[in-house]
């Protein structure tokens, strides 16, 4: 029933948090870093419910045709909604969906820097990003595009097929 399912899910979440806390204590992680790691993982766990690893395993065991169909089901809507891909035929989008991965980034994660060669296309699904060309704001990183808050991207990487 619904109540027991919710209780089970709550216990799983509590156990994940407990294990994370034990690990961070064992590694003597500073509190501010611990809190940032915890926030990122809690968001990721809530977004994926632990299914991301299972999804990866499933994809690796599917035939190429089934994998393509599943990937298109998962990422097709996002790809069709991207204006720069509107010209593509559905068959091409299915091939492209096979190369897509989901990427979760935290505040301050650098997506790319100005002048850096990039072999991936990022489609922001959820969250915000900041584009900064002001070196003084980011002394050690220089001009870059970075995640502003917890963000989820659909990533089309040239090396994803490998």
N, C-alpha and C positions, 0 to 999 in steps of 0.2 A: 504494500500500500504506500501511499504518498508520504506519510509521516515516517515510516521506517526507511524509505529511500532518502529522505532529507536528513535523517539522523545518520545514516551510513555516510552520505556525502560530507556531512559536517565532521564526522570522525576522521575521514580521510584527509580533509583539509587541516584539521588540528594536528594530525600525525605528521603531515608534510612540514608544517610550521615548527613542530617540535624537533624533527630531524634537522631542519635548516638551522635552528637555534643551537642545537648541540654541535653541529659542524662548525658554525661560525665561532662559537666559543672555543672549540678545540683549536681552530686556526688563529685565535686571538685577533679577529677582525675588528677594527675600530668601529665604534657605534654608528657614526655617520655613514660609513661604507656599508655596514650591516643593514641599516635602514633602507639605503638605496637598493641594495641587492634584494632585500625582502620585498620592497614595493614592486620591483620589476617582476620577480617571480610570482607574486600574488596576482598581478595583472595577467601575466602569461598563463598561469594555472586557471584563472577564471575564464580567460578567452578560449583556451584550448581544452580545458577539462581533462588534460592528460592524453588527449587523442592525437596530438601532433606526432608523437613518436610512433604510435600505432599506424597512423596514416602513412608515414614514411615506409614502415615495414610492409604494409599492404601494397603500396605502389611497387615495391621491389619484387613482389611475388606475382604480379599480374602479367598477363600477356601484353605485348605492346599495344594492341588494339584496345583492350580493356583499360589499360593505364591511360591512354589518350582520352578515352571517353570519360573516365573518372575525373581526370585533370580538367577537362573542358567543363564538366558539371561544376567542379569546385571553383574554377577561376574564369570561366567563360563570361559571366555577367560583368565582372570587373574589366576584362579585356574589351568587351563590346561597349562598355561605357566610356572608355578612354578615347577622347576625340581624335588623337593622333593615330588610332588604329581603326577608325570608322570605315575606311576604304577597304579593309581586308575582308575577303570572303570567309565564310564560316569554316571551310576546310582548312584554310590557312590559320585561322584562330585556334582550331583544334590542335594543329601542330605546335603552335606557339604556346598554348596552355600546357603542353607537355614539358616545357622548359621553365615553368613558373615555380617559384617557391615563396612562402610567406616568411617575412623577416620582421622581428619585433625589435624595436630600438627604444632606448631610454633617453631622457633629457641629456643633451650634451654629446650624444653619439654622433660622430661625423659620418655623413653619408658620402660626401665627396668634397674635395678641395678644388678651387679654381686652378686650371691648368693640368690637373691630374687626368691621365687617361682612364677612361671608364669603360668597362665591358658589360655593364648592366643598365637596365632601365628600371626605375623605381616608380611605382604608382602608389600614392598615398591613399590607403583605405580608411584609416582611422587615425586621428591625432593632428598634430601641427608640426611644421618645420619652420626654421628661420634661415634666411639667406643673409649672410653677412660678408661684406667686402672690407670691413674695418679691421685692420690688423691689430689696432690698439685694444679692441674688445677681446681679442683672442690671441694673446701674445705668442703662445707656443704653437698655435694651430694655423694661423693665417686665414685668409679668406676661405670660406667653406659653406656648405649647406649642411645643417645639423638638425637633428630631432629636437623639437622644442619641449615636448612632453612625451609620455609613453605613446609610441606610434606604431602602427602596423602597416607594413608595405607589402605589396605584391611585387616581387622581383623577377625580372626577366634577365637571366644571366647567360652570357655567351658560353660559359663553361658548365652550365647546369646539366648538359647532356652527357658529360663525362662520367 
